[in-house]
Every structure is written in structure tokens, then in C-alpha cells.
């Protein structure tokens, strides 16, 4: 089983190192995952 926290943190680290500074990255997830993603700084759209 994957450690989901490590997977997401790895993705964020990769984006910070490789994505264009003005890149926009979106995340689509169900409401039940909002609390998981907020620990990484994601916010829920209205």
C-alpha cells in the first residue's frame, strides 16, 4: 500500500522544482478528501 502523504508531498516537491513559476496546477477530489489535502495547503473551491 502506498503512503499517500509521501506520494502527494513528492508530487508537490517535483512541481516546485520543475514546473514553470507561473504554472497553475488543479486538483480534483471528493469532499471527503478535503481534510487530507488541506494539510498540503490546498483549499476547497466554492
C-alpha positions in Angstrom: 0.0 0.0 0.0 1.2 3.5 -0.8 1.8 6.2 1.8 -0.5 8.8 0.3 1.1 11.6 2.2 4.5 10.8 0.8 3.1 10.5 -2.7 1.4 13.9 -2.6 4.5 15.5 -0.9 6.7 14.0 -3.6 4.5 15.4 -6.3 4.5 18.9 -4.7 8.3 18.8 -4.4 8.6 17.8 -8.0 6.3 20.6 -9.1 8.2 23.1 -7.1 11.5 22.0 -8.7 10.3 21.5 -12.3 7.1 23.4 -13.0 7.1 26.8 -14.6 6.9 29.5 -11.9 3.5 30.7 -13.3 2.1 27.2 -13.8 -1.4 26.5 -12.5 -2.0 23.1 -11.1 -5.5 21.8 -10.3 -6.6 19.0 -8.1 -10.0 17.3 -8.3 -11.0 15.3 -5.3 -14.2 14.4 -3.5 -15.3 16.4 -0.5 -14.4 13.5 1.8 -10.7 14.1 0.9 -10.7 17.8 1.7 -9.2 17.4 5.2 -6.4 15.3 3.7 -5.4 17.8 1.1 -5.7 20.9 3.4 -2.5 19.7 5.2 -0.6 20.4 2.0 -2.1 23.9 1.6 -4.8 23.1 -0.9 -8.1 25.0 -0.4 -11.6 23.9 -1.4 -13.2 25.9 -4.2 -16.5 27.4 -3.7 
